[in-house]
Amino acid sequence: MKNRFFSKSLTMIFVFSLLISCGNSRSEDTNSSNDDSAVSSNTVTVDVLEEALNLNNYPDRMKNMDSYSYGYGCFNDYHDIHSNPDTSANIPLDASSLARKISDNGEGITEFSSELLRKYGFRIDYNKTKYELENDIGNAVKEVFDAAGVSEGLDEAKELLSCVNPRIKTALAEFLSASAKAYTVYKDMSSTVTSREYNLLSEFTYLNPTHEHGVINNVYKINSSINEENKIIAGCMMIYSVEKLVAALRECGDITNDGNALIIGTPIGDIIFGTTSDDEYFSPKALLLIDPAGNEIYNGKVAASISKNMPISVLIDVGGNDIYSANSSDGGTQGCGLFGCGILFDLSGDDLYKSVRLSQGSAIHGTGVLFDGDGNDVYEAEVSSQASAYYGYALLVDTKGNDTYYSFGYSQSFASNRAFTMLIDKEGNDSYFVEPYVQSGYDSMIYGDFNGAVGNWSQGTGCGNRGITTSERGLAGGIAGLIDLSGDDCYLGGFWVQGTGYWSGIGFLTDLDGDDNYESLYYCQASAAHYGVGSLIDIGGDDIHLNPSETFVNGNGSSFGFTWDRGVALFVNDGGNDSYTVSTRGLGCAWSEYDDKGEDKQDMTYAVFLDTGGEDYYSKSTWPSYGWGLGGYFFDLGGEDNYEGSPLTKMDGSIYEPNNEIFYGPRLKNGVFYDTSNNEENVKYILGFWEKAKAKYLGN
């Protein structure tokens, strides 16, 4: 073994030579000479990403770039990631850490929501002590009537509320007080919205061909007159009050003193207490509906903004195997906030959620939340559902059970303009399915002539609007995340799925445990285009990642860390023996439409593929991949890997066999490829940003 002094000197010379060789004027001859720069010894630790960034002069190039974002309403976090791409794991890991704190009964949703919205995106200053809530139930219901400017019926409501179990009176009072305050915010928001505009939005299916861009532009104009912070804080305040009410319900037994059903009228919706029998509801106009037990059927519009005058609706189902069913005429439902707030808590049971649109945690200019506790559940919707938002906050949380999520598109965490969405599943073997080939009737999903495959825009996709009539800059996308904390899970979709970002949108998928299967078609599994940010992080388990060429579009893949046109993509698989099948363009591929202008004119894109260990299998039919393009990085940092069917061609035409070298990637274009085995004789290369991010947010 080489001595310590010689080892350090050799490594310093190697790194220094790489830095000298980088820059805008590198030639292919220079690139080729780096291919043979092997490094050995176990005495030096080098941050391989930092070295690679310097290798192609990324920091200086970013300083000299023109604007690297596009679209009005771009979140500041987008700029932070693009200027410091080694921070691209922070939001996914931080969100996952906060998601772990959510209990099986829904405790922790307030903390998760307020912390995430404070740190990222909206930068709200939500402090529940700042918004004192009334704890006397008589005074609280008076707040509701005063907020609506109505006095008739107040005395009757007070009398009926005297029948409520004393154990929940304080929590119920705080809920009513929060509702009164939020109602004032939402009424002010919608004051300039006509009834026709409100109805159009209630039929919204995202780029519905009958609406075209008119609705989008109209909503954008409406947003310019809204206090965004007040809107988001009102939603957090409602979540907080519901969380406290749920905690009280778990301790109280009967809701009313006699255990009977009760309906209490208020000017902003009824307060309805159900029974322990099997009940059926038909679009109740409820500010609050609580059902203590039984196998219920909820038809039509529930836990959703009903109108401008009834913007708040909350449903709490304590137990039972329940059915939630809505059709196209019902509009938003099952946790939908339209210029308001819709919250649905189902604490236990094997439940079925069926709807068409704007459901199961969705929002337009508001807050939509669906929480489901214990049980094997099925979520079915067509579009704009399952944590989907446009100018708002949408959340779907399922804590236990083997669950199934099904949709056509714009679902399973989709965030459009000024939106923040999260789908969290804590436990169970789950299936996430968006139809890759079904021509559903929503023309906006047809994504060119690709043998019938469609654009889903789901499973952690942040998406803006390009070239709409608001301006040439369009509207920037929001932040969308799908987080699965444990279980052997399956993800299936077509185009724009599984951690993708488009037009300054940020999208991620994070799976923290289990043997998982991912299959998708195009722009998927940590891909981004046109200023977007996309990431997929999988920690633990033996995973299968498929982007098969034989199924569609003549082999056009784009996956596993792919960017196009000033995007940022991060793909990380940490641990396990994993398998990758990619048709083309992936595995750390940074592509720019300006490639033909020469390297000195090339727009910066950034794509990292990282597999931290295990015996992995790579199957790829065509290039470019494996660290391709200026800003493309491929790292496999441990294990004996099999590149069957995917020979790595060096600049001189020879076949590369991994032997712990770092070199400009196969097919070149100034990308970086690095593969190391577990040989302790070799220099220990790490991705410093990844280890630091894991330690900070996950504690490991």
C-alpha positions as CSV (number, residue, x, y, z in Angstrom):
1,M,0.0,0.0,0.0
2,K,1.3,3.5,-0.8
3,N,2.4,5.6,2.1
4,R,0.2,8.4,3.5
5,F,2.3,11.3,2.1
6,F,2.5,9.9,-1.4
7,S,-1.3,9.1,-1.3
8,K,-2.2,12.6,-0.3
9,S,0.1,14.1,-2.9
10,L,-1.2,12.0,-5.7
11,T,-4.8,12.8,-4.9
12,M,-4.1,16.5,-4.6
13,I,-2.3,16.4,-8.0
14,F,-5.2,14.5,-9.5
15,V,-7.9,16.9,-8.2
16,F,-5.8,20.0,-9.1
17,S,-5.2,18.6,-12.6
18,L,-8.9,18.2,-13.1
19,L,-9.6,21.7,-12.0
20,I,-7.1,23.1,-14.3
21,S,-8.5,21.1,-17.2
22,C,-12.0,22.4,-16.7
23,G,-13.4,25.6,-18.1
24,N,-15.2,26.9,-21.1
25,S,-12.4,26.1,-23.6
26,R,-11.9,22.4,-22.8
27,S,-11.2,20.2,-25.9
28,E,-12.1,16.6,-26.5
29,D,-8.4,15.8,-26.3
30,T,-8.3,17.2,-22.7
31,N,-11.4,15.2,-21.8
32,S,-9.9,12.0,-23.1
33,S,-6.8,12.5,-21.1
34,N,-8.8,12.5,-17.9
35,D,-10.3,9.1,-18.7
36,D,-7.1,7.3,-17.5
37,S,-6.7,9.2,-14.2
38,A,-7.1,6.4,-11.7
39,V,-6.9,7.1,-8.0
40,S,-6.0,4.7,-5.2
41,S,-5.5,4.6,-1.4
42,N,-7.9,4.7,1.5
43,T,-6.5,7.7,3.4
44,V,-8.2,10.6,1.7
45,T,-11.9,11.5,1.6
46,V,-13.1,13.6,-1.3
47,D,-16.5,15.1,-1.9
48,V,-17.0,13.8,-5.4
49,L,-20.0,16.1,-6.2
50,E,-18.0,19.2,-5.2
51,E,-15.1,18.0,-7.3
52,A,-17.4,17.2,-10.3
53,L,-19.1,20.6,-10.0
54,N,-15.7,22.3,-10.2
55,L,-14.7,19.9,-12.9
56,N,-17.1,21.5,-15.4
57,N,-16.9,25.0,-13.7
58,Y,-20.6,24.9,-12.6
59,P,-20.4,27.6,-9.9
60,D,-18.8,30.2,-12.1
61,R,-21.1,29.4,-15.0
62,M,-24.1,29.9,-12.8
63,K,-22.8,33.3,-11.7
64,N,-22.5,34.4,-15.4
65,M,-25.9,33.0,-16.4
66,D,-28.8,35.1,-17.4
67,S,-32.1,34.5,-15.4
68,Y,-32.4,30.8,-14.7
69,S,-36.1,30.9,-13.8
70,Y,-39.2,31.6,-15.8
71,G,-42.7,32.4,-14.9
72,Y,-44.5,34.7,-12.6
73,G,-45.0,33.6,-9.0
74,C,-41.9,31.6,-8.7
75,F,-41.1,30.4,-5.2
76,N,-37.9,31.6,-3.7
77,D,-36.9,28.0,-3.0
78,Y,-36.6,27.4,-6.7
79,H,-33.9,30.1,-7.0
80,D,-32.1,28.7,-4.0
81,I,-31.9,25.2,-5.5
82,H,-30.7,26.4,-8.9
83,S,-28.0,28.6,-7.5
84,N,-26.9,25.9,-5.0
85,P,-28.0,22.6,-6.6
86,D,-26.3,20.6,-3.8
87,T,-29.3,21.7,-1.6
88,S,-31.8,19.9,-3.8
89,A,-32.3,17.1,-1.3
90,N,-33.2,19.5,1.6
91,I,-36.9,20.0,1.0
92,P,-37.7,16.3,0.3
93,L,-35.8,15.1,3.4
94,D,-37.0,17.9,5.7
95,A,-40.6,17.1,4.7
96,S,-40.1,13.4,5.3
97,S,-38.7,14.1,8.7
98,L,-41.7,16.2,9.6
99,A,-44.1,13.6,8.2
100,R,-42.7,11.0,10.6
101,K,-44.1,13.0,13.5
102,I,-47.7,12.7,12.3
103,S,-49.5,10.2,14.6
104,D,-52.0,7.6,13.7
105,N,-54.7,9.9,15.0
106,G,-53.7,12.9,13.0
107,E,-51.7,14.7,15.7
108,G,-48.8,16.5,14.2
109,I,-50.6,17.6,11.0
110,T,-50.6,21.2,12.3
111,E,-46.9,21.1,13.0
112,F,-46.2,19.5,9.7
113,S,-48.2,22.0,7.7
114,S,-47.2,25.2,9.5
115,E,-43.5,24.3,9.6
116,L,-43.3,23.3,6.0
117,L,-45.2,26.3,4.8
118,R,-43.1,28.6,7.0
119,K,-39.8,27.1,5.7
120,Y,-40.6,26.7,2.0
121,G,-42.8,28.3,-0.5
122,F,-45.1,30.7,1.3
123,R,-42.8,31.7,4.2
124,I,-45.8,32.3,6.5
125,D,-45.4,33.4,10.1
126,Y,-48.1,31.2,11.6
127,N,-48.1,31.2,15.4
128,K,-51.2,29.8,17.0
129,T,-50.7,32.0,20.1
130,K,-51.0,35.0,17.9
131,Y,-54.6,34.0,16.9
132,E,-56.3,33.6,20.2
133,L,-59.4,31.4,19.9
134,E,-62.5,31.7,22.1
135,N,-62.9,28.8,24.5
136,D,-66.4,29.6,25.7
137,I,-68.9,27.9,23.4
138,G,-71.6,30.6,23.7
139,N,-69.2,33.3,22.9
140,A,-67.7,31.3,20.0
141,V,-71.0,30.6,18.3
142,K,-71.8,34.3,18.6
143,E,-68.5,35.0,16.7
144,V,-69.8,32.8,13.9
145,F,-73.1,34.7,13.6
146,D,-71.3,38.1,13.9
147,A,-68.8,37.2,11.2
148,A,-71.8,36.4,8.9
149,G,-73.6,39.6,10.0
150,V,-76.6,37.6,11.1
151,S,-78.3,37.5,14.6
152,E,-81.5,35.4,13.8
153,G,-81.1,31.9,15.2
154,L,-78.3,32.6,17.6
155,D,-80.2,31.9,20.8
156,E,-81.5,28.6,19.4
157,A,-78.0,27.6,18.4
158,K,-76.7,28.4,21.9
159,E,-79.5,26.3,23.5
160,L,-78.8,23.3,21.3
161,L,-75.1,23.5,21.9
162,S,-75.8,23.2,25.6
163,C,-76.5,19.5,24.9
164,V,-73.0,18.8,23.8
165,N,-70.8,16.6,26.0
166,P,-68.8,18.9,28.3
167,R,-65.6,17.0,27.4
168,I,-65.6,18.5,23.9
169,K,-67.1,21.9,24.6
170,T,-63.8,23.7,24.8
171,A,-62.4,22.2,21.6
172,L,-65.7,22.8,19.8
173,A,-65.7,26.4,20.9
174,E,-62.1,26.9,19.5
175,F,-63.2,25.2,16.3
176,L,-66.2,27.7,16.0
177,S,-63.9,30.6,16.8
178,A,-61.4,29.6,14.2
179,S,-64.2,29.1,11.7
180,A,-65.5,32.7,12.3
181,K,-62.0,34.1,11.8
182,A,-61.3,32.0,8.7
183,Y,-64.7,32.8,7.3
184,T,-63.9,36.6,7.4
185,V,-60.7,35.9,5.5
186,Y,-62.3,33.8,2.8
187,K,-65.3,36.2,2.3
188,D,-62.8,39.0,1.8
189,M,-60.9,36.9,-0.7
190,S,-63.9,36.1,-2.8
191,S,-65.6,39.5,-2.6
192,T,-64.6,40.4,-6.2
193,V,-65.3,37.0,-7.6
194,T,-68.6,36.8,-9.5
195,S,-71.0,33.8,-9.2
196,R,-70.2,32.8,-12.7
197,E,-66.4,32.8,-12.0
198,Y,-66.9,30.8,-8.9
199,N,-69.0,28.2,-10.7
200,L,-66.4,27.9,-13.5
201,L,-63.7,27.2,-10.9
202,S,-65.9,24.6,-9.2
203,E,-65.9,22.7,-12.6
204,F,-62.2,23.2,-13.0
205,T,-60.2,20.1,-14.2
206,Y,-56.9,21.9,-15.0
207,L,-56.6,23.0,-18.5
208,N,-60.1,21.7,-19.3
209,P,-60.3,22.2,-23.1
210,T,-63.6,24.1,-22.7
211,H,-62.0,26.6,-20.5
212,E,-58.6,26.9,-22.2
213,H,-56.4,29.6,-20.6
214,G,-59.2,32.0,-19.8
215,V,-59.8,30.4,-16.4
216,I,-56.1,30.3,-15.6
217,N,-55.6,33.9,-16.5
218,N,-58.7,34.9,-14.5
219,V,-57.5,33.0,-11.4
220,Y,-54.1,34.7,-11.8
221,K,-55.8,38.1,-11.8
222,I,-57.9,37.2,-8.8
223,N,-54.7,36.1,-7.0
224,S,-53.2,39.5,-7.4
225,S,-55.8,41.0,-5.2
226,I,-55.6,38.4,-2.4
227,N,-53.5,38.5,0.7
228,E,-51.7,35.2,0.2
229,E,-50.4,34.9,3.8
230,N,-53.8,35.4,5.4
231,K,-55.2,32.8,3.1
232,I,-52.6,30.2,4.1
233,I,-52.7,31.1,7.8
234,A,-56.5,30.8,7.8
235,G,-56.1,27.2,6.5
236,C,-53.5,26.4,9.2
237,M,-55.8,27.8,11.9
238,M,-58.6,25.5,10.7
239,I,-56.3,22.5,10.7
240,Y,-55.2,23.3,14.2
241,S,-58.7,23.6,15.5
242,V,-59.8,20.3,13.8
243,E,-56.8,18.5,15.2
244,K,-57.7,19.6,18.8
245,L,-61.3,18.7,18.2
246,V,-60.4,15.2,17.0
247,A,-58.2,14.7,20.1
248,A,-61.2,15.7,22.4
249,L,-63.5,13.3,20.5
250,R,-61.3,10.4,21.2
251,E,-61.8,10.9,24.9
252,C,-65.5,12.0,25.1
253,G,-67.7,8.9,24.3
254,D,-71.1,10.2,23.2
255,I,-71.0,13.6,21.4
256,T,-74.3,14.7,22.9
257,N,-75.5,14.1,26.5
258,D,-78.2,11.7,25.3
259,G,-76.3,10.2,22.4
260,N,-78.9,11.3,19.9
261,A,-78.4,12.9,16.5
262,L,-78.4,16.7,16.5
263,I,-78.5,19.5,13.8
264,I,-77.6,23.0,14.8
265,G,-78.1,25.7,12.2
266,T,-75.6,28.6,11.7
267,P,-75.4,31.1,8.9
268,I,-72.2,29.6,7.5
269,G,-73.4,25.9,7.6
270,D,-75.0,23.4,9.9
271,I,-73.3,21.6,12.8
272,I,-74.4,18.0,12.5
273,F,-73.8,15.2,15.1
274,G,-74.6,11.7,13.8
275,T,-75.2,8.4,15.6
276,T,-73.5,5.1,16.1
277,S,-75.9,3.5,13.6
278,D,-75.0,3.0,9.9
279,D,-76.0,6.5,8.5
280,E,-76.2,7.9,5.0
281,Y,-75.7,11.5,4.1
282,F,-76.6,13.4,0.9
283,S,-74.5,16.6,0.3
284,P,-75.1,18.0,3.8
285,K,-74.6,21.8,4.0
286,A,-72.4,21.3,7.0
287,L,-69.9,23.6,8.7
288,L,-69.1,20.6,10.8
289,L,-70.3,17.0,10.5
290,I,-69.2,14.5,13.2
291,D,-70.2,10.8,13.0
292,P,-69.1,8.7,16.0
293,A,-69.4,5.2,14.6
294,G,-71.0,2.9,12.0
295,N,-70.5,2.1,8.4
296,E,-71.5,5.4,6.7
297,I,-72.2,6.4,3.1
298,Y,-71.4,9.9,2.2
299,N,-72.9,11.0,-1.1
300,G,-72.1,14.1,-3.1
301,K,-70.4,17.2,-1.7
302,V,-68.9,16.6,1.7
303,A,-66.0,18.4,3.5
304,A,-65.8,21.0,0.8
305,S,-66.5,24.6,0.2
306,I,-70.1,24.8,-0.8
307,S,-70.4,28.5,-2.0
308,K,-69.0,31.9,-1.3
309,N,-71.3,32.1,1.7
310,M,-70.3,28.7,3.0
311,P,-66.6,28.4,2.3
312,I,-65.7,26.1,5.3
313,S,-66.8,22.5,5.8
314,V,-65.3,19.8,8.1
315,L,-66.2,16.1,8.3
316,I,-64.9,13.9,11.2
317,D,-65.7,10.2,11.0
318,V,-64.5,8.4,14.1
319,G,-64.9,4.8,13.0
320,G,-66.4,2.3,10.6
321,N,-65.9,1.0,7.0
322,D,-67.2,4.0,5.1
323,I,-68.0,4.9,1.4
324,Y,-67.5,8.4,0.0
325,S,-69.1,8.7,-3.4
326,A,-69.4,11.7,-5.7
327,N,-70.1,12.2,-9.4
328,S,-69.2,14.9,-11.9
329,S,-72.1,17.2,-11.0
330,D,-70.9,17.4,-7.4
331,G,-67.8,19.4,-8.1
332,G,-65.3,19.7,-5.3
333,T,-65.7,17.1,-2.5
334,Q,-63.9,15.0,0.1
335,G,-61.5,17.6,1.5
336,C,-61.7,20.5,-1.1
337,G,-61.1,24.2,-0.4
338,L,-62.4,26.6,-3.1
339,F,-61.9,30.1,-1.8
340,G,-62.2,28.4,1.5
341,C,-61.3,25.3,3.5
342,G,-62.4,21.6,3.3
343,I,-61.1,19.1,5.8
344,L,-62.0,15.4,6.1
345,F,-60.7,13.2,9.0
346,D,-61.6,9.5,9.0
347,L,-59.9,7.9,12.0
348,S,-60.3,4.2,11.2
349,G,-61.9,1.5,9.0
350,D,-61.4,0.2,5.5
351,D,-62.7,3.1,3.4
352,L,-63.6,3.8,-0.2
353,Y,-63.2,7.2,-1.7
354,K,-64.7,7.7,-5.2
355,S,-65.0,11.1,-7.0
356,V,-64.4,12.8,-10.3
357,R,-62.4,16.0,-9.6
358,L,-61.2,18.5,-7.0
359,S,-61.3,16.0,-4.2
360,Q,-59.4,13.9,-1.7
361,G,-57.3,16.9,-0.6
362,S,-57.5,19.6,-3.2
363,A,-57.6,23.4,-3.3
364,I,-58.1,26.4,-5.5
365,H,-57.3,29.6,-3.5
366,G,-57.8,27.7,-0.3
367,T,-56.9,24.7,1.8
368,G,-58.0,21.1,1.3
369,V,-57.1,18.2,3.7
370,L,-57.9,14.5,3.8
371,F,-56.6,12.5,6.7
372,D,-57.2,8.7,7.0
373,G,-56.0,6.7,10.0
374,D,-56.0,2.9,10.3
375,G,-57.5,0.7,7.5
376,N,-56.9,-0.6,4.0
377,D,-58.3,2.2,1.9
378,V,-59.0,2.9,-1.8
379,Y,-58.8,6.3,-3.3
380,E,-60.3,6.7,-6.8
381,A,-60.6,10.0,-8.7
382,E,-60.3,11.2,-12.3
383,V,-58.4,14.5,-12.1
384,S,-57.1,17.3,-9.8
385,S,-57.4,15.1,-6.7
386,Q,-55.3,13.3,-4.0
387,A,-53.3,16.3,-3.0
388,S,-53.7,18.7,-5.9
389,A,-53.8,22.5,-5.8
390,Y,-53.8,25.7,-7.7
391,Y,-53.0,28.8,-5.7
392,G,-53.4,27.0,-2.4
393,Y,-52.4,24.2,0.0
394,A,-53.5,20.5,-0.4
395,L,-52.7,17.6,1.9
396,L,-53.6,13.9,1.9
397,V,-52.3,11.8,4.8
398,D,-52.9,8.0,5.3
399,T,-51.1,6.5,8.3
400,K,-51.8,2.8,8.2
401,G,-52.9,0.0,5.9
402,N,-52.3,-1.3,2.4
403,D,-53.8,1.5,0.3
404,T,-54.5,2.0,-3.4
405,Y,-54.5,5.4,-5.1
406,Y,-55.9,5.6,-8.6
407,S,-56.4,8.6,-11.0
408,F,-56.1,9.8,-14.6
409,G,-53.9,12.8,-13.8
410,Y,-53.1,16.0,-12.0
411,S,-53.2,13.9,-8.8
412,Q,-51.2,12.1,-6.2
413,S,-49.5,15.4,-5.3
414,F,-49.7,17.9,-8.1
415,A,-48.9,21.6,-7.5
416,S,-49.6,24.3,-10.1
417,N,-49.2,28.1,-9.7
418,R,-48.5,29.3,-6.1
419,A,-49.5,25.9,-4.7
420,F,-48.0,23.5,-2.1
421,T,-49.2,19.9,-2.1
422,M,-48.2,16.8,-0.1
423,L,-49.4,13.2,-0.2
424,I,-48.1,11.2,2.8
425,D,-48.5,7.5,3.4
426,K,-46.8,6.3,6.6
427,E,-47.2,2.6,6.6
428,G,-48.3,-0.4,4.5
429,N,-47.7,-1.9,1.0
430,D,-49.3,0.7,-1.2
431,S,-50.0,1.1,-4.9
432,Y,-50.0,4.5,-6.7
433,F,-51.5,4.2,-10.2
434,V,-52.1,6.9,-12.8
435,E,-53.4,5.7,-16.2
436,P,-50.5,5.8,-18.7
437,Y,-52.6,5.0,-21.8
438,V,-56.3,5.8,-21.2
439,Q,-57.7,8.6,-23.4
440,S,-59.9,9.9,-20.6
441,G,-61.6,12.7,-22.4
442,Y,-59.3,15.4,-20.8
443,D,-57.6,16.7,-23.9
444,S,-54.9,18.4,-21.8
445,M,-53.4,14.9,-21.0
446,I,-52.7,14.1,-24.6
447,Y,-49.0,14.7,-24.9
448,G,-48.2,14.5,-28.6
449,D,-48.3,11.4,-30.7
450,F,-46.8,8.7,-28.4
451,N,-48.7,5.6,-29.3
452,G,-51.6,6.5,-27.0
453,A,-49.6,7.4,-23.9
454,V,-50.7,10.4,-22.0
455,G,-49.3,13.1,-19.7
456,N,-50.4,12.4,-16.1
457,W,-48.6,15.3,-14.2
458,S,-48.8,13.3,-11.0
459,Q,-47.0,11.5,-8.1
460,G,-45.0,14.5,-7.0
461,T,-45.1,16.9,-9.9
462,G,-44.7,20.7,-9.7
463,C,-46.0,22.2,-13.0
464,G,-46.3,25.8,-14.3
465,N,-48.1,27.2,-17.3
466,R,-46.0,27.9,-20.4
467,G,-46.9,30.6,-22.9
468,I,-50.4,31.4,-21.7
469,T,-51.9,34.8,-22.5
470,T,-51.0,36.4,-19.2
471,S,-47.5,37.1,-20.5
472,E,-44.7,35.5,-22.4
473,R,-43.2,34.4,-19.1
474,G,-46.2,32.3,-18.2
475,L,-46.9,31.2,-14.6
476,A,-44.4,29.3,-12.5
477,G,-45.3,25.9,-10.9
478,G,-45.5,25.1,-7.2
479,I,-44.0,22.6,-4.8
480,A,-45.4,19.0,-4.8
481,G,-44.2,16.0,-2.8
482,L,-45.2,12.4,-2.5
483,I,-43.8,10.8,0.7
484,D,-44.1,7.1,1.6
485,L,-42.4,6.2,4.8
486,S,-42.5,2.4,4.8
487,G,-43.7,-0.7,3.0
488,D,-43.2,-2.5,-0.3
489,D,-44.8,0.0,-2.7
490,C,-45.6,0.1,-6.4
491,Y,-45.7,3.3,-8.6
492,L,-47.0,3.2,-12.1
493,G,-47.6,6.1,-14.5
494,G,-47.0,7.5,-18.0
495,F,-45.6,11.0,-18.7
496,W,-44.6,13.5,-16.0
497,V,-44.8,11.3,-12.9
498,Q,-42.7,10.3,-9.9
499,G,-40.8,13.4,-8.9
500,T,-40.8,15.9,-11.8
501,G,-40.7,19.6,-12.3
502,Y,-41.8,21.8,-15.2
503,W,-41.7,25.5,-15.8
504,S,-40.1,26.5,-12.5
505,G,-42.1,23.9,-10.6
506,I,-40.6,21.7,-7.9
507,G,-41.7,18.0,-7.6
508,F,-40.3,15.1,-5.6
509,L,-41.1,11.5,-4.6
510,T,-39.5,10.2,-1.4
511,D,-39.7,6.5,-0.3
512,L,-37.9,5.7,2.9
513,D,-38.2,2.0,3.3
514,G,-39.2,-1.3,1.5
515,D,-38.6,-3.1,-1.7
516,D,-40.3,-0.8,-4.3
517,N,-41.2,-1.0,-7.9
518,Y,-41.3,2.1,-10.2
519,E,-42.5,2.0,-13.8
520,S,-43.1,5.0,-16.0
521,L,-42.7,6.2,-19.5
522,Y,-41.4,9.7,-20.3
523,Y,-40.2,12.6,-18.2
524,C,-40.3,10.6,-15.0
525,Q,-38.4,9.4,-11.9
526,A,-36.5,12.6,-11.2
527,S,-36.8,14.5,-14.4
528,A,-37.2,18.2,-15.1
529,A,-37.6,20.5,-18.1
530,H,-37.8,24.2,-18.8
531,Y,-36.4,25.5,-15.5
532,G,-38.1,22.7,-13.4
533,V,-36.8,20.8,-10.4
534,G,-37.5,17.1,-10.0
535,S,-36.2,14.5,-7.6
536,L,-36.7,10.9,-6.5
537,I,-35.1,9.6,-3.3
538,D,-35.4,6.0,-2.2
539,I,-33.8,4.9,1.0
540,G,-33.5,1.2,1.7
541,G,-34.8,-1.9,0.0
542,D,-34.0,-3.8,-3.2
543,D,-35.8,-1.6,-5.8
544,I,-36.8,-2.0,-9.5
545,H,-36.8,1.1,-11.7
546,L,-38.3,0.6,-15.1
547,N,-38.4,3.0,-18.1
548,P,-38.8,0.3,-20.8
549,S,-38.3,1.2,-24.4
550,E,-40.4,-1.6,-25.8
551,T,-43.6,-0.2,-24.5
552,F,-43.9,3.2,-26.1
553,V,-42.6,6.3,-28.0
554,N,-39.8,4.7,-30.0
555,G,-37.6,4.5,-26.9
556,N,-37.7,8.1,-25.7
557,G,-37.3,7.7,-22.0
558,S,-35.9,10.6,-20.0
559,S,-35.7,9.3,-16.4
560,F,-33.5,8.5,-13.4
561,G,-32.0,12.0,-13.2
562,F,-32.7,13.8,-16.5
563,T,-32.9,17.5,-17.2
564,W,-33.8,19.5,-20.3
565,D,-33.2,23.3,-20.6
566,R,-32.0,24.7,-17.3
567,G,-33.5,22.1,-15.1
568,V,-32.3,20.5,-11.9
569,A,-32.8,16.7,-11.3
570,L,-31.7,14.5,-8.4
571,F,-32.1,10.8,-8.3
572,V,-30.8,9.0,-5.2
573,N,-31.1,5.3,-4.3
574,D,-29.5,4.8,-0.9
575,G,-28.9,1.1,-0.1
576,G,-30.1,-2.2,-1.6
577,N,-29.4,-4.2,-4.7
578,D,-31.3,-2.3,-7.3
579,S,-32.2,-2.7,-11.0
580,Y,-32.5,0.0,-13.6
581,T,-33.9,-0.3,-17.1
582,V,-33.9,2.9,-19.1
583,S,-34.6,3.3,-22.8
584,T,-32.6,6.4,-23.3
585,R,-31.6,9.7,-21.8
586,G,-31.2,9.2,-18.1
587,L,-28.9,8.1,-15.3
588,G,-27.5,11.6,-14.9
589,C,-28.2,13.2,-18.2
590,A,-28.2,16.9,-18.6
591,W,-29.5,18.0,-22.0
592,S,-29.9,21.5,-23.4
593,E,-31.6,22.7,-26.6
594,Y,-28.6,25.0,-27.0
595,D,-26.1,22.2,-27.2
596,D,-25.3,23.0,-30.9
597,K,-24.2,26.5,-29.9
598,G,-21.0,25.2,-28.4
599,E,-20.0,24.7,-24.8
600,D,-19.4,28.4,-24.1
601,K,-23.0,29.2,-25.1
602,Q,-24.6,26.1,-23.6
603,D,-27.4,26.7,-21.0
604,M,-26.7,25.0,-17.6
605,T,-28.6,22.0,-16.7
606,Y,-27.9,19.8,-13.7
607,A,-28.7,16.1,-13.3
608,V,-27.3,13.8,-10.6
609,F,-27.8,10.0,-10.4
610,L,-26.5,8.5,-7.2
611,D,-26.6,4.9,-6.0
612,T,-24.8,4.6,-2.7
613,G,-24.2,0.8,-2.6
614,G,-25.3,-2.7,-3.4
615,E,-24.9,-5.0,-6.4
616,D,-26.9,-3.1,-9.0
617,Y,-28.0,-4.0,-12.5
618,Y,-28.1,-1.5,-15.4
619,S,-29.8,-2.2,-18.7
620,K,-29.9,0.6,-21.3
621,S,-30.5,0.4,-25.0
622,T,-29.1,3.7,-26.3
623,W,-27.2,6.8,-25.3
624,P,-27.0,9.4,-23.9
625,S,-26.9,8.4,-20.3
626,Y,-24.4,7.7,-17.4
627,G,-23.2,11.2,-16.8
628,W,-23.9,12.9,-20.1
629,G,-23.9,16.6,-20.9
630,L,-22.6,19.7,-19.2
631,G,-24.0,19.2,-15.7
632,G,-24.7,15.5,-15.9
633,Y,-23.3,13.3,-13.1
634,F,-23.4,9.5,-12.6
635,F,-22.2,8.1,-9.3
636,D,-22.3,4.5,-8.1
637,L,-20.4,4.4,-4.8
638,G,-20.3,0.8,-3.8
639,G,-20.9,-2.8,-4.8
640,E,-20.0,-4.9,-7.8
641,D,-22.4,-3.7,-10.5
642,N,-23.6,-5.3,-13.8
643,Y,-23.8,-3.0,-16.9
644,E,-25.2,-5.8,-19.1
645,G,-26.3,-4.5,-22.4
646,S,-24.9,-1.1,-21.7
647,P,-21.3,-0.9,-22.6
648,L,-19.8,2.4,-21.5
649,T,-17.8,3.9,-24.4
650,K,-14.9,6.1,-23.7
651,M,-13.8,9.0,-26.0
652,D,-11.1,6.8,-27.7
653,G,-13.8,4.2,-28.5
654,S,-12.7,1.6,-25.9
655,I,-15.1,0.0,-23.5
656,Y,-14.9,1.3,-19.9
657,E,-14.8,-1.3,-17.2
658,P,-15.5,0.4,-13.7
659,N,-12.3,0.4,-11.7
660,N,-12.7,3.4,-9.4
661,E,-12.0,6.1,-11.8
662,I,-13.7,9.4,-12.2
663,F,-13.8,10.6,-15.8
664,Y,-15.8,12.5,-18.3
665,G,-18.8,10.5,-19.1
666,P,-19.5,8.0,-21.9
667,R,-20.4,9.8,-25.2
668,L,-18.9,12.7,-23.4
669,K,-20.6,16.1,-23.8
670,N,-18.5,16.9,-20.7
671,G,-20.6,14.8,-18.2
672,V,-19.0,12.9,-15.3
673,F,-19.1,9.2,-14.6
674,Y,-17.8,7.5,-11.4
675,D,-18.2,3.9,-10.2
676,T,-16.3,2.4,-7.2
677,S,-16.4,-1.0,-5.7
678,N,-16.1,-1.8,-2.0
679,N,-12.3,-2.1,-2.3
680,E,-10.9,-0.5,0.9
681,E,-7.6,0.1,-0.9
682,N,-9.3,2.9,-2.9
683,V,-9.9,6.5,-2.1
684,K,-13.3,6.9,-0.3
685,Y,-15.4,9.2,-2.5
686,I,-18.6,10.5,-0.9
687,L,-21.4,12.9,-1.9
688,G,-20.9,15.3,1.0
689,F,-24.2,17.1,0.4
690,W,-26.2,13.8,0.7
691,E,-24.5,12.6,3.9
692,K,-25.0,16.0,5.5
693,A,-28.6,16.3,4.4
694,K,-29.4,12.8,5.7
695,A,-27.7,13.5,9.1
696,K,-29.5,16.9,9.4
697,Y,-33.1,15.9,8.5
698,L,-33.3,12.1,9.1
699,G,-30.6,11.6,11.8
700,N,-28.8,8.9,9.9
